[in-house]
């Protein structure tokens, strides 16, 4: 669930005052990840690459305090659980969004991911979860991308992780990842630490 909190009682008080009414409060950082271990694990266990990367994002975000705070309609809210949003190509050729509750149990998350995305693809209807901090993702695997800058809209201020097609080398597989976040939610240094922690999560698979 989410609960309104007093910004002055958090470490985001200054950021809330400075950036809440900024016309462009979103910040984007891009980092190239070593996803060799992730790629190998997908092949060995017959797992979807995007599912496993989403699980790594959820695991890292769930251990990062800033991800549980988000401004909305001039107020600051704290959440107590996280979900991952994915974009699904539906059977009609269009796209829908799908919220998947994060679980530290990878097998459970995988089941939820497969069932939820298959249902959305078949029914051509987006799904959403109330009371969850939604971490958005977008995978454009049709081509290799160096960086992605997402649209800014006051309808969606949640953090967003985006990537294209991974790059296979002789000994290493890499993937540039773009991370967009609201400046009230976290500072650049916090976002950089999240990206470093995400690499650690991937390495520990």
C-alpha positions in Angstrom: 0.0 0.0 0.0 1.0 3.7 -0.2 0.9 6.3 2.6 1.2 10.0 2.4 4.2 11.3 4.4 5.6 14.7 5.4 8.5 15.5 3.1 10.2 17.5 5.9 10.4 14.3 7.9 12.5 12.5 5.2 15.9 13.0 3.6 14.1 14.2 0.4 12.9 17.4 2.0 15.3 19.6 0.0 14.7 17.8 -3.2 11.0 18.0 -2.7 11.2 21.8 -2.3 13.6 22.2 -5.2 12.3 19.9 -7.9 8.6 19.2 -7.3 7.4 22.1 -9.5 10.3 21.8 -12.0 9.0 21.6 -15.6 11.5 18.8 -16.3 12.2 17.0 -13.1 13.2 13.7 -14.7 16.8 12.6 -15.0 18.3 9.9 -17.2 21.5 8.0 -16.6 23.0 5.4 -19.0 25.4 2.6 -18.1 26.7 -0.4 -20.1 26.2 -3.6 -18.1 28.1 -6.9 -18.3 25.3 -9.3 -18.7 27.4 -12.4 -19.6 26.3 -14.3 -16.5 22.6 -13.4 -17.0 22.8 -14.5 -20.6 24.3 -17.9 -19.7 21.8 -18.5 -17.0 18.9 -17.9 -19.4 20.3 -20.6 -21.7 21.1 -23.1 -19.0 17.7 -22.8 -17.3 15.6 -21.9 -20.3 14.5 -18.5 -18.9 13.6 -15.4 -20.8 16.3 -12.8 -20.8 13.9 -9.9 -20.2 12.2 -11.7 -17.3 15.5 -12.4 -15.6 16.7 -8.8 -16.0 13.3 -7.6 -14.6 13.9 -9.8 -11.6 17.4 -8.4 -11.1 15.9 -4.9 -11.3 13.2 -5.7 -8.8 15.6 -7.3 -6.4 18.0 -4.3 -6.5 15.2 -1.8 -6.3 13.6 -3.6 -3.3 16.8 -3.1 -1.4 17.1 0.6 -2.3 15.2 2.9 0.0 14.7 5.7 -2.5 12.5 3.5 -4.6 9.8 3.4 -2.0 9.2 7.2 -2.2 7.4 9.0 -5.0 5.7 12.5 -5.5 2.2 12.6 -6.7 -0.2 15.5 -7.1 2.0 17.8 -5.0 2.4 15.3 -2.2 5.0 12.7 -1.2 4.0 9.0 -0.7 5.8 6.0 0.7 5.1 2.5 -0.6 5.8 -0.8 1.1 6.0 -3.1 -2.0 7.3 -3.1 -5.5 6.0 -4.3 -8.9 7.6 -4.4 -12.3 5.8 -3.0 -15.3 6.6 -4.5 -18.7 5.4 -3.6 -22.2 3.7 -6.5 -24.0 3.2 -7.0 -27.7 -0.4 -8.3 -28.0 -1.9 -10.7 -30.6 -3.3 -7.8 -32.6 0.1 -6.3 -33.1 -0.4 -3.5 -30.6 1.1 -3.0 -27.2 -0.2 -3.2 -23.6 1.3 -2.7 -20.2 1.4 -5.3 -17.5 2.2 -5.0 -13.8 3.9 -7.9 -12.1 4.4 -8.0 -8.3 8.0 -8.5 -7.4 9.0 -11.6 -5.4 12.4 -12.5 -4.1 11.6 -16.0 -5.2 12.8 -16.1 -8.8 10.6 -19.1 -9.7 7.5 -17.4 -8.4 8.3 -14.2 -10.2 8.9 -16.2 -13.4 5.5 -17.9 -13.1 3.8 -14.5 -12.5 5.7 -13.0 -15.4 4.8 -15.7 -17.9 1.2 -16.0 -16.8 0.5 -12.2 -16.7 2.2 -11.3 -20.0 0.5 -14.2 -21.8 -2.9 -13.1 -20.5 -2.3 -9.5 -21.5 -1.0 -10.5 -25.0 -4.1 -12.7 -25.5 -6.8 -10.3 -24.1 -5.2 -7.1 -25.5 -5.9 -5.3 -22.2 -3.4 -3.6 -19.9 -3.3 -4.6 -16.2 -2.3 -2.5 -13.2 -1.7 -3.1 -9.5 -2.9 -0.6 -6.9 -0.7 0.2 -3.9 2.6 -0.9 -5.4 5.6 1.2 -6.3 5.7 0.5 -10.1 9.2 0.3 -11.7 8.6 0.7 -15.4 10.7 -1.2 -18.0 10.8 -1.1 -21.8 12.8 -3.5 -23.9 13.3 -2.5 -27.6 15.2 -5.6 -28.6 14.8 -5.1 -32.4 18.1 -3.3 -32.5 21.2 -2.3 -30.4 20.7 1.0 -28.7 23.3 3.2 -27.0 20.8 5.2 -24.9 17.1 5.9 -24.5 15.5 9.1 -23.3 11.8 8.5 -22.5 9.0 11.0 -22.8 8.3 13.1 -19.8 4.7 13.2 -18.6 3.1 14.1 -15.3 0.9 11.0 -15.7 3.8 8.7 -15.0 6.6 9.9 -12.7 7.8 6.4 -11.7 11.3 5.2 -12.3 11.9 3.6 -15.7 14.6 1.2 -16.9 15.0 0.8 -20.6 17.2 -1.2 -22.9 17.7 -2.5 -26.5 19.3 -5.7 -27.9 22.2 -7.1 -26.0 25.6 -7.2 -27.7 27.5 -10.5 -27.9 31.3 -10.4 -28.0 33.9 -13.2 -28.0 34.1 -13.4 -24.2 31.5 -11.0 -22.9 27.9 -10.0 -23.5 27.0 -6.3 -22.8 23.9 -4.2 -22.6 23.5 -0.4 -22.4 20.7 0.4 -20.0 19.0 3.8 -19.5 17.5 4.6 -16.1 15.1 7.5 -15.8 13.9 8.8 -12.4 12.2 11.8 -10.7 14.7 14.1 -9.0 12.4 14.3 -5.9 12.6 10.5 -5.6 16.4 10.3 -5.7 19.6 12.3 -6.6 22.1 11.4 -9.3 24.4 9.8 -6.8 21.6 7.6 -5.5 20.7 6.5 -9.0 24.4 5.8 -9.8 24.6 3.5 -6.7 21.4 1.7 -7.8 23.1 1.0 -11.2 26.2 -0.3 -9.5 24.1 -2.4 -7.2 22.2 -3.8 -10.2 25.5 -4.9 -11.8 26.3 -6.7 -8.5 22.9 -8.4 -8.5 23.5 -9.6 -12.1 27.0 -10.8 -11.2 25.7 -12.8 -8.2 23.2 -14.9 -10.3 
